[in-house]
Amino acid sequence: MANKEELIRQLLSGLSDISHPLEGTSYLIVIGIIIRWIWPQSWNRFLKKIQANTTNDLDRE
């Protein structure tokens, strides 16, 4: 079995061959689904960290 560095090298090599935006988006969705499945708590914390502020300036007046 290949070691961790070899697997990362193969992944990066495959990702560097992306030639179309739709193909790249598809890869990001698949990677997100895999990460969500393996580490659901970490994924939820990540989403909370990057979420946009939902308060509206008009509500403050």
CNS distance restraints for C-alpha pairs under 8 A (distance, minus, plus):
assign (resid   2 and name CA) (resid   6 and name CA) 5.97 0.50 0.50
assign (resid   2 and name CA) (resid   7 and name CA) 6.53 0.50 0.50
assign (resid   3 and name CA) (resid   7 and name CA) 6.45 0.50 0.50
assign (resid   4 and name CA) (resid   8 and name CA) 6.25 0.50 0.50
assign (resid   5 and name CA) (resid   9 and name CA) 6.09 0.50 0.50
assign (resid   6 and name CA) (resid  10 and name CA) 6.18 0.50 0.50
assign (resid   7 and name CA) (resid  11 and name CA) 6.17 0.50 0.50
assign (resid   8 and name CA) (resid  12 and name CA) 6.12 0.50 0.50
assign (resid   9 and name CA) (resid  13 and name CA) 6.04 0.50 0.50
assign (resid  10 and name CA) (resid  14 and name CA) 6.19 0.50 0.50
assign (resid  11 and name CA) (resid  15 and name CA) 6.20 0.50 0.50
assign (resid  12 and name CA) (resid  16 and name CA) 6.06 0.50 0.50
assign (resid  13 and name CA) (resid  17 and name CA) 6.81 0.50 0.50
assign (resid  14 and name CA) (resid  18 and name CA) 7.43 0.50 0.50
assign (resid  15 and name CA) (resid  24 and name CA) 7.98 0.50 0.50
assign (resid  18 and name CA) (resid  23 and name CA) 6.53 0.50 0.50
assign (resid  18 and name CA) (resid  24 and name CA) 6.09 0.50 0.50
assign (resid  19 and name CA) (resid  23 and name CA) 7.24 0.50 0.50
assign (resid  19 and name CA) (resid  24 and name CA) 7.79 0.50 0.50
assign (resid  20 and name CA) (resid  24 and name CA) 6.46 0.50 0.50
assign (resid  21 and name CA) (resid  25 and name CA) 6.15 0.50 0.50
assign (resid  22 and name CA) (resid  26 and name CA) 6.13 0.50 0.50
assign (resid  23 and name CA) (resid  27 and name CA) 6.34 0.50 0.50
assign (resid  24 and name CA) (resid  28 and name CA) 6.28 0.50 0.50
assign (resid  25 and name CA) (resid  29 and name CA) 6.24 0.50 0.50
assign (resid  26 and name CA) (resid  30 and name CA) 6.25 0.50 0.50
assign (resid  27 and name CA) (resid  31 and name CA) 6.05 0.50 0.50
assign (resid  28 and name CA) (resid  32 and name CA) 6.01 0.50 0.50
assign (resid  29 and name CA) (resid  33 and name CA) 6.18 0.50 0.50
assign (resid  30 and name CA) (resid  34 and name CA) 6.24 0.50 0.50
assign (resid  31 and name CA) (resid  35 and name CA) 6.14 0.50 0.50
assign (resid  32 and name CA) (resid  36 and name CA) 5.97 0.50 0.50
assign (resid  33 and name CA) (resid  37 and name CA) 6.10 0.50 0.50
assign (resid  34 and name CA) (resid  38 and name CA) 6.23 0.50 0.50
assign (resid  35 and name CA) (resid  39 and name CA) 5.72 0.50 0.50
assign (resid  35 and name CA) (resid  40 and name CA) 7.35 0.50 0.50
assign (resid  35 and name CA) (resid  43 and name CA) 7.03 0.50 0.50
assign (resid  36 and name CA) (resid  40 and name CA) 4.78 0.50 0.50
assign (resid  36 and name CA) (resid  43 and name CA) 5.60 0.50 0.50
assign (resid  39 and name CA) (resid  43 and name CA) 6.14 0.50 0.50
assign (resid  40 and name CA) (resid  44 and name CA) 6.19 0.50 0.50
assign (resid  41 and name CA) (resid  45 and name CA) 6.29 0.50 0.50
assign (resid  42 and name CA) (resid  46 and name CA) 6.14 0.50 0.50
assign (resid  43 and name CA) (resid  47 and name CA) 6.25 0.50 0.50
assign (resid  44 and name CA) (resid  48 and name CA) 6.23 0.50 0.50
assign (resid  45 and name CA) (resid  49 and name CA) 6.15 0.50 0.50
assign (resid  46 and name CA) (resid  50 and name CA) 6.41 0.50 0.50
assign (resid  47 and name CA) (resid  51 and name CA) 5.99 0.50 0.50
assign (resid  55 and name CA) (resid  59 and name CA) 7.41 0.50 0.50
assign (resid  56 and name CA) (resid  60 and name CA) 7.25 0.50 0.50
assign (resid  57 and name CA) (resid  61 and name CA) 7.40 0.50 0.50
